[in-house]
Amino acid sequence: MSVELVEVVRSGFRECVHRGSLVVLDPDGEVRLALGEIHTPIYPRSSNKPLQAVALLRQGFVPRSTEELAIATASHEGEAGHVRLVEALLAAHGFTEDDLQCPPDLPGSEPARATIVAAGHPRRTVYMNCSGKHAAMLAACAANGWPVRAGSDEPGYLDSAHPLQQAVTETILELAGDVEDTDLGIDGCGLPIVPLPLFNLARAYSRLATAGAGTPERAVADAIRSHPHLVSGTGKDDARLMPAVPGLLCKAGADGVHAGALPDGTAFALKIDDGHERARLPLTAALLHHLGVTWSEEHAELASQPVLGGGIRVGTVRAIPGVL
């Protein structure tokens, strides 16, 4: 069963508790810490994106920069730099925004969204947080001459039967290792999603973080670590954590998922049962501190997120003391 991991304290009163599960693996892949259900499959959601990007590189996607590779792994906020990269990636391979086939959306960034709404502009697929992944998948299809839209006798690139998605699934299962066959789901962007237990998700991140130079795994890890803002966005969890911890590789997933690894291969994965994302950052920060990461004063606050009352701080969201 899952366990109580995070508490919300308001004015000295415990107001809410978030339950979940987490695992930490040591550099040899052995379990160092296990709380809750670490061998039960979950949907990692966007925490699968770095693993998907490895598959794209293996299938012929050739990013022109580390920025392009980073946006291929991103859950971006639709900020101007994110959108420019996605549009340029599409154009470089002869595609338009219509080819993305992900749902239209407004930017996740509040300032970017306000600008769009104030100008009366509509939702666009390029603003959708997964559009970079979709653009990179289109580029891989172009490299192989694969169809991107469903026809009378062939699947489109969103379909699990498409050769690209079959390669993505095979790569994820290879990196995660020892995963029993499970039915694929459909992610929020419309693409197939491979369920994984937290143990196996952490194992895959360890393999990315310690991969040798010149490998697709290392390329993906380096791109993410070099461009945490492109992978997420202003004020988002990954954009705050990776600059605070040199060498940290991490990627958040929707509904309270987070996975990552330190340079030595120590890896973690966690899932908040109720999917509330406010629990993710303080829990990951506390977990990293538990693993020996030394915080600067500037970053110590990551493990204790504010609870406001009347516009001032009156409490905290934090890992339950003693749980780690």
Order of alpha helices (4+ residues) and beta strands (2+ residues): beta-beta-beta-alpha-alpha-alpha-alpha-alpha-alpha-beta-beta-alpha-alpha-alpha-alpha-beta-beta-beta-alpha-beta-beta
